[in-house]
Amino acid sequence: MSTNRNNISRRDFVKGAATGLVAGTFASMGMYSYSPWAYSRLPKTQRNQQDFGTCRSVRVTNISETSWFNNAHLIGDIHEAGGLLVNQYTLNWAPLANGKGSGKGSYEEGISTIKDLLPHDLEKAWEIQKKLSLHPENPGGYSCLLEVEALDGTVRKFLLDTGWSYEWMDSCFKREGIDQMLRDQEIEALFISHEHWDHFWGLPVTMKYDNRIPLYVHDGFYKEGLQYIKDSGYKGEPVIVNKPVTQIAPGMALLKFDVPIINRVFGETSLAFNIKDKGLVLVSGCNHQGILQFADFAFTNLKYDNDKFYGIYGGLHISPFEDWDPKYDDLVIALGQWGFELIGCNHCTGHLTAKKFVEAGYPVVRGTARFRSASEDYLGNGDKITFG
Amino acid sequence: MDNSSVSYLESRKLVKRWNGPIPALVNTFLILAFFYATWWIFQDPRGLMRMYTPYVGYMVCRWLLILFIWLAYIFDFWPFKRSWLNKTHPLIKGAVLTLVSVAAMIILMKGFFVEILGNFGIAYFNPDRLMAMGITEFYAIEYAAEAIMMFAAIASWLSPSWVVACENAPWQKLGQPARGITIVLVTFFLSMIVYFVTMHSHMAILFYPWQKFTAICPPYWEEFANTVSGNFHIAWIMCCTVVVWLYETIWERYPFNLIKHDGLRRVTSFFGIIAIAVALCFFLFYAQDLVWGSTIRGTRRLMAPDWRWLHVGEMAIFWLVPTLFLNFYCNNWPNKFSRPVNVCIRTLLTAALAVVVYVIYYKTSHLFLGTQKGFSHPQQFPMIPMIWLINIFLINVWFMDGWPGWKAVQKTEAELENHQNEVVASDVKWTQGIAKGLGIGLVAGALLYFAIIKALPWVGANITIIK
């Protein structure tokens, strides 16, 4: 009898313990997880500030921020192809179209129509592709020239991105004198921010003038992208960026971010500059990693003067198609706390975002809206900004 | 008591056609094949209809889930006769019931939301209206689909809750279709209230300038959630959706079914599910902070609070897949211990399996589902394939009686009595042993929680899921 009682008691104990285990775990989750005590457990950010030197100034010339001329056509083509995750090389856009229609392209078929013409006869190549592609008048491109002044006054030139349309980018290069700089090998390197059409597919235009320029690409590039570098006529060996921070020159570093991006692109590289006595300047192509993530990474990993964020330039990728989401307001609300003194934005930042920045009282540098740039809220095509 | 006095799902018993694990293996294989084929036809960005982006595919699979719940749980298969359900071949039943659900879904989405609500009430439910006001077609579709889909997310918590937690009260004695219509209208009405309180402000912020005269902008949750995004609500609502099924399946409505008083049991179950869901929601958010570091408001993706809240819902849905699989295809294993021990083992087991599904998904989905590599792509929505898979589970088990691995037979009177007795379980009684065990279990549960949160930063620093 007594054994029986003990057995029952033991069974009851196990029942209670099993119930308590689950209940206790959930109760702890609810009472502790979102409490101040839980967050006091998180370690404080450890700053491991890499010294990448100092420069006197950096001047940015916007060669082209107009990556495409019509949002509805661009996003309509993507929609027709099957949405934002469709591989960009199948979209059937120039210069890699095969004429089979939306979402039915292929890199191999597209490039085969123009490969023999790259990079020496871009006019003919683009004419051929215009006949095969969707909305051939829509491509533009993003590209900017960076002139970095060292502390001794010497100026070094770099190119960030190489645009999209051969026709448009060649005219933009000529307008800003980039063609001659490349011919004279005055430009030390070309950085491709990411593999997207509007930053990268204009590569033959740069190759036309300098096919040995040092070329930096993110290690997330797909095989089509790496093949396109060869097919564009590049005679050098591209530098595959695989480190979070790569120093390029005193006060200039290339930062790598591993982020998934629409149309099957992966990874973005951006630039940081340490301007003497001023602070940090961040320059991006599209900023798919997000400007605050960019800033936070720099805060944690770089050493810069005054420990101060001084300026931003580039596409900030917020409302590129004039779309909106409440989370973008989080950015507009939060950006002010980071204390940037100069904000030069364009391209995928979106007009609506620029408008909201201006309304929030942020130091946005306005542009001239020349050469088909649409808004004075932007630093448009041909506009310049100097940090330092 | 006879079979016609209970619902069809309660009246039948699913019996294996073959011994051992063969039925589960056969069904799993067929379900995965059907999943992949239909994924390719409807959702895959490389496939035929490519409904994955914008949100159209998401909206469809959420509303299909609701229609399945309505048809099977709330309408008890009305207007189909019990005799038809009993005699028809499962393949025909599956096809007919699925197509009826699809038709009803299209009428509801297109007829009610787009045409009626979108034309005569709230413009953002109708993409044509948004386009006419200058919004690009892609985003007009995306915004309208998001609003319609979010309504379904709320309903997919409230609809089953009314059956599972509230036991259809106070309309449980009404015949069909009066009971179904009543419960659908009530849960639809409640969903609308929850929608207005949780998502309408989110939608109002989508447009420039903020629609302050029609919604609360900035919304009340901003300070608490560290974002103005409605993703904060998606987090706890998705957790509610998952917990209601945990409670119904692997927990067998334990422990709230120990409460004998009908009203108290129903109210406690309903709000208990919410309380458990909120606890889970807070934990899953905190777990991400422990693994990836604190959020930064205004940044994007992995480090953004709005994405982390969304990911809470995504993580929760990963738990629902093994939970339903265990219940549907593994006979709710284990069954040989006492109910609390069975529940505890199933909870731990399915939580561990959820982690496995999560890891496998993020390691491989970009290869075979056509989604983007990475956790936090703005168009990476694991809820879509998970709910798509769950929908197929439901078609197979609810509409096809588990064919081909299982067949439905009528429960005996004794089995029906036994089932009825389960509404109030009597196998756990308050004793000193229980009290002692409960106290120690609670402490052990707290220790388990603290062990997990202690381990998570190490996991973040040492384990890479996506290379």
HADDOCK unambig.tbl for C-alpha pairs under 7 A between the chains (distance, minus, plus):
assign (segid A and resid 9 and name CA) (segid B and resid 433 and name CA) 5.14 0.50 0.50
assign (segid A and resid 10 and name CA) (segid B and resid 433 and name CA) 6.80 0.50 0.50
assign (segid A and resid 12 and name CA) (segid B and resid 433 and name CA) 5.00 0.50 0.50
assign (segid A and resid 12 and name CA) (segid B and resid 434 and name CA) 4.83 0.50 0.50
assign (segid A and resid 13 and name CA) (segid B and resid 433 and name CA) 4.45 0.50 0.50
assign (segid A and resid 13 and name CA) (segid B and resid 434 and name CA) 4.82 0.50 0.50
assign (segid A and resid 13 and name CA) (segid B and resid 436 and name CA) 6.33 0.50 0.50
assign (segid A and resid 13 and name CA) (segid B and resid 437 and name CA) 4.24 0.50 0.50
assign (segid A and resid 14 and name CA) (segid B and resid 437 and name CA) 6.06 0.50 0.50
assign (segid A and resid 15 and name CA) (segid B and resid 338 and name CA) 6.95 0.50 0.50
assign (segid A and resid 15 and name CA) (segid B and resid 340 and name CA) 5.30 0.50 0.50
assign (segid A and resid 15 and name CA) (segid B and resid 341 and name CA) 6.03 0.50 0.50
assign (segid A and resid 15 and name CA) (segid B and resid 434 and name CA) 6.42 0.50 0.50
assign (segid A and resid 15 and name CA) (segid B and resid 437 and name CA) 6.99 0.50 0.50
assign (segid A and resid 16 and name CA) (segid B and resid 434 and name CA) 4.35 0.50 0.50
assign (segid A and resid 16 and name CA) (segid B and resid 435 and name CA) 6.38 0.50 0.50
assign (segid A and resid 16 and name CA) (segid B and resid 437 and name CA) 4.24 0.50 0.50
assign (segid A and resid 16 and name CA) (segid B and resid 438 and name CA) 4.09 0.50 0.50
assign (segid A and resid 16 and name CA) (segid B and resid 441 and name CA) 6.84 0.50 0.50
assign (segid A and resid 17 and name CA) (segid B and resid 437 and name CA) 4.09 0.50 0.50
assign (segid A and resid 17 and name CA) (segid B and resid 438 and name CA) 4.71 0.50 0.50
assign (segid A and resid 17 and name CA) (segid B and resid 440 and name CA) 6.10 0.50 0.50
assign (segid A and resid 17 and name CA) (segid B and resid 441 and name CA) 4.00 0.50 0.50
assign (segid A and resid 18 and name CA) (segid B and resid 340 and name CA) 5.75 0.50 0.50
assign (segid A and resid 18 and name CA) (segid B and resid 341 and name CA) 5.35 0.50 0.50
assign (segid A and resid 18 and name CA) (segid B and resid 344 and name CA) 5.64 0.50 0.50
assign (segid A and resid 18 and name CA) (segid B and resid 441 and name CA) 6.23 0.50 0.50
assign (segid A and resid 19 and name CA) (segid B and resid 340 and name CA) 5.62 0.50 0.50
assign (segid A and resid 19 and name CA) (segid B and resid 344 and name CA) 6.81 0.50 0.50
assign (segid A and resid 19 and name CA) (segid B and resid 438 and name CA) 6.42 0.50 0.50
assign (segid A and resid 19 and name CA) (segid B and resid 441 and name CA) 6.81 0.50 0.50
assign (segid A and resid 20 and name CA) (segid B and resid 438 and name CA) 4.54 0.50 0.50
assign (segid A and resid 20 and name CA) (segid B and resid 439 and name CA) 6.60 0.50 0.50
assign (segid A and resid 20 and name CA) (segid B and resid 441 and name CA) 3.88 0.50 0.50
assign (segid A and resid 20 and name CA) (segid B and resid 442 and name CA) 4.26 0.50 0.50
assign (segid A and resid 20 and name CA) (segid B and resid 445 and name CA) 6.64 0.50 0.50
assign (segid A and resid 21 and name CA) (segid B and resid 441 and name CA) 4.31 0.50 0.50
assign (segid A and resid 21 and name CA) (segid B and resid 442 and name CA) 5.26 0.50 0.50
assign (segid A and resid 21 and name CA) (segid B and resid 444 and name CA) 5.71 0.50 0.50
assign (segid A and resid 21 and name CA) (segid B and resid 445 and name CA) 4.11 0.50 0.50
assign (segid A and resid 22 and name CA) (segid B and resid 344 and name CA) 6.28 0.50 0.50
assign (segid A and resid 22 and name CA) (segid B and resid 445 and name CA) 6.10 0.50 0.50
assign (segid A and resid 23 and name CA) (segid B and resid 442 and name CA) 6.45 0.50 0.50
assign (segid A and resid 23 and name CA) (segid B and resid 445 and name CA) 6.91 0.50 0.50
assign (segid A and resid 24 and name CA) (segid B and resid 441 and name CA) 6.83 0.50 0.50
assign (segid A and resid 24 and name CA) (segid B and resid 442 and name CA) 4.10 0.50 0.50
assign (segid A and resid 24 and name CA) (segid B and resid 443 and name CA) 6.51 0.50 0.50
assign (segid A and resid 24 and name CA) (segid B and resid 445 and name CA) 4.18 0.50 0.50
assign (segid A and resid 24 and name CA) (segid B and resid 446 and name CA) 5.24 0.50 0.50
assign (segid A and resid 25 and name CA) (segid B and resid 445 and name CA) 4.19 0.50 0.50
assign (segid A and resid 25 and name CA) (segid B and resid 446 and name CA) 5.19 0.50 0.50
assign (segid A and resid 25 and name CA) (segid B and resid 448 and name CA) 6.62 0.50 0.50
assign (segid A and resid 25 and name CA) (segid B and resid 449 and name CA) 5.43 0.50 0.50
assign (segid A and resid 26 and name CA) (segid B and resid 276 and name CA) 6.58 0.50 0.50
assign (segid A and resid 26 and name CA) (segid B and resid 279 and name CA) 6.07 0.50 0.50
assign (segid A and resid 26 and name CA) (segid B and resid 280 and name CA) 6.83 0.50 0.50
assign (segid A and resid 27 and name CA) (segid B and resid 279 and name CA) 6.91 0.50 0.50
assign (segid A and resid 28 and name CA) (segid B and resid 446 and name CA) 5.60 0.50 0.50
assign (segid A and resid 28 and name CA) (segid B and resid 449 and name CA) 6.58 0.50 0.50
assign (segid A and resid 29 and name CA) (segid B and resid 279 and name CA) 5.19 0.50 0.50
assign (segid A and resid 29 and name CA) (segid B and resid 280 and name CA) 6.37 0.50 0.50
assign (segid A and resid 29 and name CA) (segid B and resid 282 and name CA) 6.72 0.50 0.50
assign (segid A and resid 29 and name CA) (segid B and resid 283 and name CA) 5.12 0.50 0.50
assign (segid A and resid 30 and name CA) (segid B and resid 278 and name CA) 6.69 0.50 0.50
assign (segid A and resid 30 and name CA) (segid B and resid 279 and name CA) 3.62 0.50 0.50
assign (segid A and resid 30 and name CA) (segid B and resid 280 and name CA) 6.84 0.50 0.50
assign (segid A and resid 30 and name CA) (segid B and resid 282 and name CA) 6.28 0.50 0.50
assign (segid A and resid 30 and name CA) (segid B and resid 283 and name CA) 6.91 0.50 0.50
assign (segid A and resid 33 and name CA) (segid B and resid 282 and name CA) 5.59 0.50 0.50
assign (segid A and resid 33 and name CA) (segid B and resid 283 and name CA) 5.17 0.50 0.50
assign (segid A and resid 33 and name CA) (segid B and resid 286 and name CA) 5.74 0.50 0.50
assign (segid A and resid 34 and name CA) (segid B and resid 282 and name CA) 5.62 0.50 0.50
assign (segid A and resid 34 and name CA) (segid B and resid 286 and name CA) 6.61 0.50 0.50
assign (segid A and resid 72 and name CA) (segid B and resid 136 and name CA) 5.80 0.50 0.50
assign (segid A and resid 75 and name CA) (segid B and resid 138 and name CA) 6.59 0.50 0.50
assign (segid A and resid 76 and name CA) (segid B and resid 138 and name CA) 6.67 0.50 0.50
assign (segid A and resid 79 and name CA) (segid B and resid 138 and name CA) 6.42 0.50 0.50
assign (segid A and resid 82 and name CA) (segid B and resid 45 and name CA) 5.43 0.50 0.50
assign (segid A and resid 82 and name CA) (segid B and resid 50 and name CA) 4.88 0.50 0.50
assign (segid A and resid 83 and name CA) (segid B and resid 45 and name CA) 6.57 0.50 0.50
assign (segid A and resid 83 and name CA) (segid B and resid 53 and name CA) 4.70 0.50 0.50
assign (segid A and resid 83 and name CA) (segid B and resid 54 and name CA) 6.24 0.50 0.50
assign (segid A and resid 84 and name CA) (segid B and resid 53 and name CA) 6.00 0.50 0.50
assign (segid A and resid 85 and name CA) (segid B and resid 45 and name CA) 6.10 0.50 0.50
assign (segid A and resid 85 and name CA) (segid B and resid 371 and name CA) 6.31 0.50 0.50
assign (segid A and resid 85 and name CA) (segid B and resid 372 and name CA) 6.39 0.50 0.50
assign (segid A and resid 86 and name CA) (segid B and resid 45 and name CA) 5.56 0.50 0.50
assign (segid A and resid 86 and name CA) (segid B and resid 46 and name CA) 6.56 0.50 0.50
assign (segid A and resid 260 and name CA) (segid B and resid 372 and name CA) 6.61 0.50 0.50
assign (segid A and resid 260 and name CA) (segid B and resid 373 and name CA) 6.16 0.50 0.50
assign (segid A and resid 260 and name CA) (segid B and resid 374 and name CA) 5.62 0.50 0.50
assign (segid A and resid 260 and name CA) (segid B and resid 377 and name CA) 5.33 0.50 0.50
assign (segid A and resid 261 and name CA) (segid B and resid 377 and name CA) 6.33 0.50 0.50
assign (segid A and resid 264 and name CA) (segid B and resid 372 and name CA) 5.95 0.50 0.50
assign (segid A and resid 289 and name CA) (segid B and resid 300 and name CA) 6.66 0.50 0.50
assign (segid A and resid 290 and name CA) (segid B and resid 299 and name CA) 5.54 0.50 0.50
assign (segid A and resid 290 and name CA) (segid B and resid 300 and name CA) 5.21 0.50 0.50
assign (segid A and resid 291 and name CA) (segid B and resid 299 and name CA) 6.67 0.50 0.50
assign (segid A and resid 292 and name CA) (segid B and resid 298 and name CA) 6.71 0.50 0.50
assign (segid A and resid 292 and name CA) (segid B and resid 299 and name CA) 4.85 0.50 0.50
assign (segid A and resid 293 and name CA) (segid B and resid 299 and name CA) 5.60 0.50 0.50
assign (segid A and resid 323 and name CA) (segid B and resid 139 and name CA) 6.52 0.50 0.50
assign (segid A and resid 324 and name CA) (segid B and resid 206 and name CA) 5.40 0.50 0.50
assign (segid A and resid 324 and name CA) (segid B and resid 207 and name CA) 6.91 0.50 0.50
assign (segid A and resid 325 and name CA) (segid B and resid 206 and name CA) 5.07 0.50 0.50
assign (segid A and resid 326 and name CA) (segid B and resid 202 and name CA) 6.43 0.50 0.50
assign (segid A and resid 326 and name CA) (segid B and resid 205 and name CA) 5.56 0.50 0.50
assign (segid A and resid 326 and name CA) (segid B and resid 206 and name CA) 5.75 0.50 0.50
assign (segid A and resid 326 and name CA) (segid B and resid 228 and name CA) 5.94 0.50 0.50
assign (segid A and resid 326 and name CA) (segid B and resid 229 and name CA) 5.01 0.50 0.50
assign (segid A and resid 327 and name CA) (segid B and resid 227 and name CA) 6.84 0.50 0.50
assign (segid A and resid 327 and name CA) (segid B and resid 228 and name CA) 6.51 0.50 0.50
assign (segid A and resid 327 and name CA) (segid B and resid 229 and name CA) 5.37 0.50 0.50
assign (segid A and resid 327 and name CA) (segid B and resid 298 and name CA) 6.88 0.50 0.50
assign (segid A and resid 327 and name CA) (segid B and resid 306 and name CA) 6.52 0.50 0.50
assign (segid A and resid 328 and name CA) (segid B and resid 298 and name CA) 6.87 0.50 0.50
assign (segid A and resid 330 and name CA) (segid B and resid 227 and name CA) 6.03 0.50 0.50
assign (segid A and resid 330 and name CA) (segid B and resid 228 and name CA) 6.58 0.50 0.50
assign (segid A and resid 330 and name CA) (segid B and resid 297 and name CA) 6.21 0.50 0.50
assign (segid A and resid 330 and name CA) (segid B and resid 298 and name CA) 4.32 0.50 0.50
assign (segid A and resid 331 and name CA) (segid B and resid 297 and name CA) 6.94 0.50 0.50
assign (segid A and resid 331 and name CA) (segid B and resid 298 and name CA) 3.53 0.50 0.50
assign (segid A and resid 331 and name CA) (segid B and resid 299 and name CA) 6.22 0.50 0.50
assign (segid A and resid 334 and name CA) (segid B and resid 297 and name CA) 6.39 0.50 0.50
assign (segid A and resid 334 and name CA) (segid B and resid 298 and name CA) 5.53 0.50 0.50
